[in-house]
Amino acid sequence: MIRELRVDLLVVLGANLGLLLVVMSLLALPALRTHDPSYVDAFWGVGFVVVAVSTLLLTDGDPTRTALVVGITAIWGLRLGGYLLWRWRTSGPDLRYQRMLARHQGHEAAFLWKSVFLLQAVLLWVVSLPVQVGQVYDQPEGLSALNLAGALLAVFGIVFEATADAQLVAFRADPSNRGQVLDTGLWRNSRHPNYFGEACVWWGLLLLTVVNVPTALTVVGPLTITLLLLRWSGIGPLESQLTRSKPRYVDYIRSTSSFVPLPRRTLPTPQEAGR
């Protein structure tokens, strides 16, 4: 029984990785002509749905756990993918990718394929490990209290992230807010509540699927997405840009938690600062 599960797991992981590499390679084709790969961010969310459904078709796990894993992943991924697709269509090319392409003139095609699309395929596969492995292994007693808590955390994360995105869209839609800093709503106690919500989704999915050592080892997925959000492609690069374009953002950084929502810090007045 254990051997069969291990074989199934390797088949699932290999099939999903191959599927993502093929899909991402096909998605890269339009970008090779337009030199605008911004739409790949929209597929970031949708790609997790593809992996969840692919795993569902390859396995025969516990119906309740599988329904929760696939359902939560689908709601999160389709919502995020639709939002990012709308943002790209209304705002135009992502400046991050344009700057990257400017640094790789002469070999843009190779850069786009390997460093944008294939890299995202591999990262997506790693982050989605709880969704993949969690549908392979079961436990006779069904969902544990930890699993149920994970499902609740993931649902909370979806609502939190969607609310933060909606507040940001409403703020940017008001012309009087141009050049200003959003520091109300969920953005009052966290500079990046949308990222915090996304992290909650993946830590929740991990807890929902933990039943043994192999599923516990998929912690590498939530760790990867958290590091991406905190360091590599999220808060770091974004805040570097915002501090240059919005003078008030420096004070916002000093008074507001970067990630986990916390009470705001009181900044000293100019008189107090000069003492």
C-alpha positions in Angstrom: 0.0 0.0 0.0 2.8 2.4 1.0 4.7 1.6 -2.2 1.7 2.1 -4.4 1.1 5.6 -2.8 4.7 6.5 -3.4 4.5 5.5 -7.1 1.3 7.5 -7.5 2.9 10.5 -5.9 5.9 10.4 -8.3 3.5 10.0 -11.2 1.4 13.0 -10.1 4.4 15.3 -9.4 6.1 14.4 -12.7 2.9 14.7 -14.8 2.1 18.1 -13.3 5.6 19.4 -13.8 5.5 18.3 -17.4 2.1 19.8 -17.9 3.1 23.2 -16.5 6.3 23.3 -18.6 4.3 22.6 -21.8 1.5 25.1 -21.0 4.0 27.8 -20.0 6.0 27.3 -23.2 2.9 27.7 -25.3 1.9 30.8 -23.3 5.3 32.3 -24.0 4.6 32.4 -27.8 2.6 35.6 -27.9 5.1 37.4 -25.7 7.9 36.5 -28.1 6.1 38.6 -30.7 4.7 41.4 -28.5 7.5 41.7 -26.0 4.9 42.0 -23.3 4.8 38.9 -20.9 2.7 40.7 -18.3 -0.2 38.3 -18.8 1.9 35.5 -17.3 1.0 37.0 -13.9 -2.7 36.3 -14.6 -1.9 32.7 -15.3 0.0 32.4 -12.0 -3.4 32.0 -10.2 -5.0 30.0 -13.0 -2.0 27.6 -13.1 -2.8 26.4 -9.6 -6.3 25.5 -10.7 -4.8 23.5 -13.6 -2.6 21.7 -11.1 -5.4 21.0 -8.7 -7.7 19.6 -11.4 -4.9 17.6 -13.0 -4.1 16.0 -9.6 -7.8 15.3 -9.1 -8.0 13.4 -12.4 -4.8 11.4 -11.5 -5.7 10.4 -8.0 -8.6 8.9 -6.0 -8.3 10.5 -2.6 -10.7 11.3 0.2 -13.7 13.1 -1.4 -14.2 15.6 1.4 -10.5 16.7 1.5 -10.2 16.7 -2.2 -13.3 18.8 -2.6 -11.9 21.4 -0.1 -8.5 21.5 -1.7 -9.7 21.8 -5.3 -12.5 24.2 -4.3 -10.4 26.5 -2.3 -7.6 26.5 -4.9 -10.1 27.2 -7.7 -11.8 30.1 -5.9 -8.5 31.7 -5.0 -6.8 31.1 -8.3 -9.6 32.2 -10.6 -10.3 35.3 -8.6 -6.6 36.3 -8.6 -6.1 35.4 -12.2 -9.2 37.4 -13.3 -8.1 40.4 -11.3 -4.5 40.4 -12.6 -5.8 39.9 -16.2 -8.1 42.9 -15.8 -5.3 45.0 -14.3 -3.0 44.2 -17.2 -5.7 45.0 -19.8 -6.5 48.4 -18.1 -3.0 49.4 -17.0 -0.9 48.1 -19.9 2.5 46.4 -19.7 4.1 45.7 -16.4 7.1 48.0 -16.0 9.1 45.3 -14.2 9.1 43.1 -17.3 9.8 46.1 -19.5 12.9 46.9 -17.5 14.0 43.2 -17.6 13.7 43.1 -21.4 15.7 46.3 -21.7 18.6 44.6 -19.9 18.4 41.6 -22.3 18.2 43.3 -25.7 19.3 41.0 -28.4 18.2 37.8 -26.7 14.7 38.7 -25.5 13.2 35.4 -26.7 15.5 33.2 -24.7 15.1 35.4 -21.7 11.3 35.4 -21.8 11.1 31.6 -22.3 13.6 30.6 -19.6 13.6 33.3 -17.0 9.9 34.3 -17.1 7.7 31.5 -18.3 9.7 28.4 -17.4 10.8 29.9 -14.1 7.2 30.6 -13.2 6.2 27.0 -14.1 8.8 25.6 -11.7 7.9 28.0 -8.9 4.2 27.3 -9.4 4.9 23.6 -9.2 6.9 24.0 -5.9 4.3 26.3 -4.3 1.5 23.9 -5.2 3.0 20.9 -3.5 0.4 20.9 -0.7 -2.4 20.8 -3.4 -0.6 17.9 -5.2 0.6 15.7 -2.3 -2.5 16.5 -0.2 -4.7 14.7 -2.8 -2.6 11.6 -2.8 -2.5 10.7 0.9 -5.5 10.1 3.1 -6.1 9.2 6.8 -8.9 6.7 7.8 -10.3 9.0 10.4 -11.0 11.8 7.9 -10.4 15.5 8.5 -8.7 16.4 11.8 -9.1 19.6 13.8 -5.9 20.8 12.3 -7.2 20.2 8.8 -10.4 22.1 9.5 -8.4 25.0 10.9 -6.4 25.0 7.8 -9.5 25.2 5.6 -10.8 28.1 7.7 -7.4 29.9 7.4 -7.3 29.5 3.7 -10.9 30.9 3.3 -9.9 33.8 5.5 -6.9 34.5 3.3 -9.1 34.5 0.2 -11.5 37.0 1.7 -8.7 39.1 3.2 -6.7 39.3 -0.1 -9.8 40.0 -2.2 -10.9 42.8 0.2 -7.5 44.4 0.1 -7.4 44.3 -3.8 -10.9 45.8 -3.9 -9.9 48.6 -1.6 -6.8 49.3 -3.7 -8.8 49.4 -6.9 -11.3 51.9 -5.4 -8.4 54.1 -4.1 -6.7 54.2 -7.5 -10.0 54.9 -9.3 -10.3 58.3 -7.5 -8.2 60.9 -9.4 -7.7 62.9 -6.2 -5.7 60.1 -4.7 -3.0 60.3 -7.4 0.4 60.3 -5.8 -1.1 59.6 -2.4 -0.7 56.6 -0.1 -3.5 54.2 0.7 -3.5 53.9 4.5 -7.1 53.1 5.3 -9.1 49.9 5.6 -6.9 46.8 5.6 -4.0 49.0 4.4 -4.0 50.9 7.7 -2.4 48.1 9.7 -0.4 46.4 6.9 1.4 47.8 4.0 0.7 44.7 2.0 -2.5 43.1 3.2 -3.1 41.4 -0.1 0.2 39.6 0.2 -0.6 38.6 3.8 -3.9 37.2 2.6 -2.2 35.1 -0.1 0.3 33.7 2.4 -2.7 32.7 4.6 -4.2 30.8 1.7 -1.1 28.6 1.3 -0.4 28.0 4.9 -4.0 27.1 5.3 -3.8 24.6 2.4 -0.8 23.1 4.0 -2.6 22.6 7.3 -5.7 21.2 5.5 -3.6 18.5 3.8 -1.2 17.5 6.5 -1.8 13.8 7.4 1.7 12.3 7.5 5.4 13.0 6.9 5.2 13.4 3.1 2.4 15.9 3.3 4.3 17.8 6.1 7.3 18.1 3.9 5.2 20.2 1.4 5.8 23.1 3.8 8.4 24.0 1.2 5.5 25.4 -0.9 4.1 27.9 1.6 7.7 28.8 2.6 8.5 29.5 -1.1 5.5 31.8 -1.7 6.1 33.6 1.6 9.7 34.3 0.6 8.6 35.4 -2.9 6.1 37.8 -1.4 8.5 39.2 1.3 11.8 39.3 -0.6 12.2 38.3 -4.2 9.3 39.6 -6.3 6.9 41.2 -3.8 7.5 43.7 -1.1 11.2 44.5 -1.7 11.0 45.6 -5.4 7.6 47.2 -5.0 8.5 49.4 -2.0 11.7 50.4 -3.8 9.6 51.8 -6.5 7.0 53.4 -4.2 9.5 55.3 -2.1 10.7 57.0 -5.3 7.3 57.9 -6.6 5.5 58.7 -3.4 7.3 60.9 -0.8 4.8 60.0 1.9 5.6 56.4 1.6 8.7 56.7 3.8 6.5 57.7 6.7 4.1 55.0 5.9 6.9 52.4 6.1 8.0 53.8 9.5 4.5 53.7 11.0 2.9 50.5 9.4 3.8 46.8 9.6 5.0 45.5 6.3 3.1 42.2 6.2 1.3 40.9 9.3 -1.5 43.4 10.3 -0.4 45.1 13.5 -1.4 48.3 15.4 0.2 51.4 13.8 3.3 53.0 15.4 3.1 56.7 16.4 5.7 58.7 14.7 7.5 61.5 16.6 6.6 65.1 15.7 9.2 67.2 14.0 9.9 68.9 17.3 10.3 65.5 19.1 12.5 64.2 16.3 14.9 67.2 16.6 15.5 66.6 20.3 
